[in-house]
């Protein structure tokens, strides 16, 4: 009898130990006894890269400080060492994504579209570029001249001396597409490629007739002109039919009306803009891009504080008007917060 009681006691002890061993620790147990759930996310995070690079532009523009803010957020939230790299700017950044020289970048939506299509200014396609967020800032198309030149419309620029901005700048292709709608080809005017500020100086000196400025409004270069030649300064609108044609042809353009008080020109300016956007490589994992996108928008004020060009960034605007596909990780986040179906 004593032996039976000892045996029963031993069996009961083993049962208690088994029950303790099967207590829920946050994951389910697979048929072979291994834990499957709960470890998945930790394993995925362990697989995240230890280092990321964000392509920006020169240190004097908006892209670089915005990229610095983005890199700090990724480092602080995800613990990934992230570097904001000086690059040739919006045009080059899509190529850098494609050849895996950077993991994320800031670019212009029209250039991201051209990169994927493999059209000018790109000689080869960059099909791995994906959107994280559109609407970083608006690159508004401005054409400024002086009344004393006799120029009254964009169509009058045929045969004139026109500054298109710095060589390789994102505004050049925009200007050529707009001018083409007026029947002005690349050989029908005399272009020059200098900074917007130098272009304004040339305009006031009379060595050029007009300056194209692609920038968030108000553009500092145009404000420089206003300070010295306000009564003579003239900003040119894009006529309604031309604007509509541009919107139909190019998926990356949107229309905007600049209120009279932005430049004090005596009337509204009707024009178009293209968005700057955050892009990444399609090769980055869904989980990583989800976490990056979430980190950006949960800390969006830090990005906005980095440069005035980022003030328009919001989770609602980020999903609007992208001409390229979003990364699945970004889509997951946007669906989660209810801004994407």
Secondary structure, 3 states (H helix, E strand, C coil): CHHHHHHHHHHHHHHHHHHHHCCCCCCCECCCCCECCCHHHHHHHHHCCCEEEEECCCCCCHHHHHHHHHHHHHHHHHCCEEEEECCCCHHHHHHHHHCCCCCEEEEEHHHHHHHHHCCCCCCCCCCCEEEEEEEEEEEEEEEEEEHHHCCCCHHHHCCCEEECCCCCCCHHHHHHHHHHHCCCCCCCCEEECCCHHHHHHHHHHCCCCEEEEEECCCCHHHHHHHHHHCCCEEECCCCHHHHHHHHHHCCCEEEEEECHHHHCCCCCEEEEEEEEEEEEECCCCHHHHHHHHHHHHHCHHHHHHHCHHHCCCCHHHHCCCCCCCECHHHHHHHHHCCCCC
